[in-house]
């Protein structure tokens, strides 16, 4: 039962599958082996949580960038709309 073993279980069924696999460990498994299995299983879960958090952080950063771009575009649109409402300026009268 190495890291890859627990990772595969987690990928197939998430935390409930890992919990079930830990509960199904043989009762006569030496305590140090059971502890090692538990540690590896927890490491897989922690790594997945870290990966999810990193993706969430990236998504939040992208959302902030998009919100800022949206504000800039809206400001430009409002500026152009205000200019259009004021009528042609001398430099635009020839257009």
N, C-alpha and C positions, 0 to 999 in steps of 0.2 A: 504494500500500500504506500505508493509514493505520491508526490505532488500531482503528477499527471492522472493517477487513479482518481483522486478526489476532485480534480478539475473536470474530468469527464463526467463524473456523477453530478457535479454542480451544473455543468452545462446542460445536462439532460433534464434535470428536475429542480434545479435551484436549491435553496436552503432546506426545504422539506425533504428532498432526496438525500442530501448530506446527513441530515438528522436521522433519517431512517437507516441509512447505511451504518452510521455510528451505533445506533441501537441494535443493529444486527451483528455487530462484532461478536465473535465467539466469546462465551463466558469464561473459557479457560485461557484466554489470551493474557500473556504476562502484563502486569500493570504498566511497565515501561513501554511496551509495544502499544497498548491502548492509549497511553498518554501521547505517544509520538503520532499515532493516527489522528487523534483529536487535534493536536497542534497543526498538523498538515491540513486537515479539513478547515480549521479556523483560518489558516493562512490563505487558502484558496478563496474563502468568503471575504476576508479583508482585502485581498488583491482585487476582487471583483467590485467591491464597494469603492475602492480607490479609483478604479477605472471609470465607474459610473460618475463619481464626483468630478473627475477630470473632464469628462464629456459635458457634464452640467455646467462646469465653469466656462468651458469653451463656448457653449451655447449662450450663456449669459453675456459673455464678452461680445459675441456676434450680435446679440439682440441690442446691446448698448450701442454698438457701432451703427447698426441699422437705424436705431431711433435717432441718433445724431444726424445721420444722412437725411432722414426724413424731415427733421427739423430744418436743416439747411435748405432742402428743396422747397419746403413750405414757405420759408422766409423769402426765397427767390421768387416763388410764384406770387406771393403777396406783394412784393416789391414791383414785379412786372404788372400785376393787376392795378396797383395804385398808379403807376406811370400811365397805363392805358386809360384809366379813368380821368386822368388830368388832361388828356388830349395830346396831340402831337407837340413835340418840342421842336424848336427851330432846326435842330440837326436831323430830326426825323421827318420834317415836313416835306422834304424832297423825295422821300421814299414812296 
